[in-house]
Amino acid sequence: MRIDGLHEKEIFDHEFPFRFLINQNVNFSYSAHWHNAIELIYVLKNNFTVFVNSKRYTLHQGDILYIPSGDIHEFYSEPPTGIRIFINFELTALNPCGEAEYVQTLLRDTWLLPVGSDLNLKVKSQIQAILEESKKQESEQRLFYTARMLDVLVLLCRSMPSRLNIGSRNNSIGRKMGLEKIENSFQYIEKNYTEDIHLGDIAKATGFSEYYFSRLFKEITEKSFSRYLAEYRIKKAETLLMNPDYTISEAAYAVGFSSIATFDRQFRQIKGCSPQKFRKLRVSS
């Protein structure tokens, strides 16, 4: 592997889009970088500190962290000793079945799976299976690793409702109906994010008043509708910014922003840098 600028490249061997590493280095640190592959970090011993887009995550023993492709992250071992497992997988491997873009969009945010949680236990079992397989010398290992990573992706995608902080809420009929409406709003955003979407549009499309929809959306996602929409558009804009055929303004308008000033301000808030700096870091590398 090598790093050009902040871009970590050539991380896979023999063009197989999977990497598995066990790290026990003392005082381990790794400077800010990004790559096209998703990453899973599983802490086997002691704590571990990860910064993703300048946000700090303190991982405790047993925690699992999911990092989406393209996000800038760096590592620090605190305390200095510990054991961590790093797994990378390239979502373009899903291109033949047409699911890569869908999964990348759905799982676009960093996701902490705390030790003891139901999802943590399920994902951990897949990681442990990979760990045991890595000790063997089997000709079918690539197929095994691919199958386990697909299992992980299915678990993460299907656990989106749990991620939205609803697992312990009242499971009434009204709540179920509300969740179905919220799911409809995600689909509406996915189909119409390039258009000029207003709160009233999506509230009408989901069958709620603006007031009730806004309150329910914030309660379930822990984000305002406007914030969620902005983050979704910014993630879409990242791909366009890495394409030199698009100007920054063209990228902004293509994902639904009505002004460059708004795009620039929200990009800085969400990514921690300007669109210009983001493009320089990515394209130049």
C-alpha positions in Angstrom: 0.0 0.0 0.0 1.0 3.6 -0.4 -0.3 7.0 0.5 -0.5 9.9 -2.0 -1.5 13.0 -0.2 -4.2 11.6 2.1 -5.3 8.9 -0.3 -4.3 5.4 0.8 -3.9 3.3 -2.4 -3.0 -0.3 -3.3 -4.3 -1.7 0.0 -5.4 -5.0 -1.5 -3.2 -7.9 -2.6 -3.7 -9.7 -6.0 -6.7 -7.4 -6.9 -8.9 -9.1 -4.4 -10.9 -6.3 -2.7 -10.5 -7.5 0.9 -7.9 -6.9 3.6 -7.7 -8.3 7.1 -5.1 -7.1 9.6 -4.4 -7.8 13.3 -2.6 -4.9 14.9 -0.7 -5.2 18.2 1.8 -2.4 17.7 2.8 -0.4 20.9 2.1 3.3 20.7 0.4 2.7 17.3 -0.7 5.7 15.4 -1.6 6.2 11.7 -1.9 9.7 10.2 -5.1 11.1 8.5 -5.9 9.2 5.3 -8.9 8.0 3.2 -9.5 5.2 0.8 -12.3 3.9 -1.4 -12.9 0.8 0.7 -15.2 0.6 3.7 -13.5 -0.2 7.0 -14.4 -2.2 10.1 -12.4 -1.8 13.3 -12.9 -4.4 16.1 -11.1 -3.8 19.4 -9.9 -7.0 21.0 -7.9 -5.5 23.9 -7.8 -2.1 25.6 -9.1 1.1 24.2 -8.4 2.7 20.8 -9.0 6.2 19.5 -10.2 6.9 16.0 -10.9 10.3 14.5 -13.3 10.4 11.5 -13.8 13.7 9.7 -12.2 15.3 12.9 -14.8 13.7 15.2 -13.3 11.6 18.0 -14.5 8.0 18.7 -13.1 6.3 21.8 -13.5 2.6 21.2 -13.6 0.3 24.2 -12.7 -3.3 24.3 -15.2 -5.2 22.2 -16.5 -2.2 20.3 -16.8 -2.2 16.5 -16.6 0.9 14.3 -17.8 1.1 10.7 -16.2 3.8 8.6 -17.7 4.4 5.1 -15.6 4.8 2.0 -14.1 8.3 1.4 -14.1 9.6 5.0 -10.8 10.9 6.3 -9.7 9.1 9.5 -6.7 8.6 11.7 -5.7 6.3 14.6 -4.1 6.6 18.1 -3.6 3.8 20.6 -4.6 5.0 24.0 -3.4 3.2 26.2 -0.2 2.5 24.2 -0.8 -1.3 24.1 -3.8 -3.2 22.6 -5.0 -5.5 19.9 -7.2 -4.3 17.1 -8.6 -5.9 13.9 -8.9 -3.9 10.7 -11.0 -5.1 7.8 -11.3 -3.3 4.5 -13.7 -4.2 1.7 -14.3 -2.5 -1.6 -18.0 -2.0 -2.4 -17.3 -2.0 -6.1 -17.2 -5.8 -5.7 -21.0 -5.5 -5.6 -21.2 -3.8 -9.0 -22.1 -7.0 -10.9 -25.3 -7.3 -8.8 -26.0 -3.6 -9.0 -26.0 -2.9 -5.2 -22.8 -1.0 -4.7 -24.3 2.5 -4.9 -27.3 1.6 -2.9 -25.2 0.2 0.0 -22.8 3.1 -0.2 -25.7 5.6 0.1 -27.5 3.7 2.9 -24.3 3.1 4.9 -22.8 6.5 4.3 -22.2 7.5 8.0 -19.7 6.4 10.5 -21.4 3.9 12.9 -20.3 2.8 16.4 -21.5 -0.7 17.4 -21.0 -0.7 21.2 -20.0 -3.9 22.9 -23.0 -6.0 24.1 -25.5 -4.6 21.6 -27.4 -7.1 19.5 -25.8 -5.8 16.2 -22.3 -5.9 17.7 -22.8 -9.5 18.7 -23.9 -10.4 15.2 -21.2 -8.5 13.4 -18.6 -9.8 15.8 -19.5 -13.4 15.0 -18.7 -12.7 11.3 -15.4 -11.1 12.2 -14.5 -14.0 14.4 -15.3 -16.4 11.6 -12.9 -14.4 9.4 -10.3 -14.5 12.1 -10.5 -18.3 12.3 -10.5 -18.7 8.5 -7.3 -16.5 8.3 -5.4 -19.1 10.3 -6.1 -21.8 7.6 -4.6 -22.3 4.2 -7.7 -23.1 2.1 -8.2 -22.5 -1.6 -11.8 -21.2 -1.0 -10.7 -18.4 1.4 -11.6 -15.5 -1.0 -15.1 -16.9 -1.4 -15.4 -17.3 2.4 -14.2 -13.7 3.1 -16.6 -12.3 0.4 -19.5 -14.2 1.9 -18.8 -13.0 5.4 -18.5 -9.4 4.3 -21.8 -9.7 2.4 -23.3 -11.0 5.6 -22.0 -8.0 7.5 -23.4 -5.6 4.9 -26.8 -7.3 5.1 -26.7 -7.0 8.9 -25.9 -3.3 8.8 -28.4 -2.5 6.1 -31.2 -4.4 7.8 -30.4 -2.8 11.2 -31.0 0.8 10.0 -34.2 1.1 12.1 -32.3 0.1 15.2 -29.6 2.6 14.3 -32.3 5.3 14.3 -32.7 4.9 18.0 -36.0 3.1 17.9 -35.1 -0.4 19.3 -36.3 0.3 22.8 -39.2 2.5 22.0 -42.9 1.6 22.4 -43.7 -1.0 19.7 -47.3 0.1 19.2 -49.2 0.1 16.0 -49.0 3.8 15.8 -45.2 3.7 16.2 -44.9 1.1 13.5 -46.9 3.2 11.1 -44.7 6.2 11.9 -41.6 4.2 11.2 -43.0 3.1 7.9 -43.7 6.7 7.0 -40.1 7.7 8.0 -38.8 4.9 5.8 -40.9 6.3 2.9 -39.2 9.7 3.5 -35.8 8.1 3.1 -36.9 6.7 -0.2 -38.4 10.0 -1.3 -35.1 11.7 -0.5 -33.1 9.1 -2.5 -35.3 9.6 -5.6 -35.7 13.4 -5.4 -32.6 14.9 -3.7 -31.5 16.6 -6.9 -34.8 18.6 -6.8 -35.8 21.6 -4.6 -37.2 19.6 -1.7 -39.1 21.4 1.1 -40.3 20.1 4.4 -43.9 20.5 3.1 -43.2 18.3 0.1 -41.9 15.4 2.0 -44.5 15.7 4.8 -47.3 15.6 2.2 -45.6 12.6 0.5 -45.5 10.7 3.7 -49.0 11.7 4.8 -48.2 13.8 7.9 -48.5 17.5 8.7 -45.3 19.4 8.6 -45.3 19.8 12.4 -45.8 16.2 13.2 -43.4 14.9 10.5 -40.7 17.3 11.6 -41.1 16.2 15.2 -41.2 12.5 14.4 -38.2 12.7 12.0 -36.1 14.4 14.6 -37.2 12.0 17.3 -36.3 8.9 15.3 -33.2 10.1 13.4 -31.9 12.5 16.1 -31.4 15.0 13.2 -33.6 17.7 11.7 -34.9 16.9 8.3 -32.9 19.8 6.8 -29.7 18.4 8.4 -30.3 14.9 7.1 -31.0 16.2 3.6 -27.9 18.3 3.6 -25.7 15.4 4.7 -27.2 13.2 2.0 -26.5 15.7 -0.7 -23.0 16.4 0.5 -22.2 12.6 0.4 -23.5 12.6 -3.2 -21.4 15.7 -4.0 -18.2 14.0 -2.8 -18.2 11.7 -5.8 -18.7 14.5 -8.2 -16.0 16.6 -6.7 -13.5 13.9 -7.4 -14.4 14.0 -11.0 -12.4 16.8 -12.7 -15.2 17.2 -15.4 -17.4 18.8 -12.8 -16.8 22.3 -11.4 -17.6 22.9 -7.8 -20.7 24.9 -8.7 -21.9 22.2 -11.1 -21.5 19.6 -8.4 -23.4 21.7 -6.0 -26.3 22.2 -8.3 -26.3 18.6 -9.5 -27.1 17.3 -6.0 -29.8 19.8 -5.3 -28.2 22.9 -3.7 -29.8 26.1 -4.9 -26.8 28.4 -4.1 -23.0 28.0 -4.0 -22.9 29.9 -0.7 -25.2 27.4 1.0 -23.3 24.5 -0.5 -20.0 25.9 0.8 -21.3 26.6 4.3 -22.9 23.2 4.8 -20.0 21.4 3.3 -17.7 23.0 5.8 -20.0 22.2 8.7 -20.4 18.5 7.7 -16.9 17.7 6.3 -14.8 20.1 8.3 -13.2 21.6 5.2 -14.2 23.6 2.1 -15.2 21.9 -1.1 -12.1 23.4 -2.7 -9.8 21.8 -0.1 -11.7 18.5 -0.3 -11.2 18.4 -4.0 -7.5 19.3 -3.7 -6.9 16.5 -1.2 -8.7 13.9 -3.3 -8.0 14.8 -6.9 -4.3 15.7 -6.4 -3.8 12.4 -4.7 
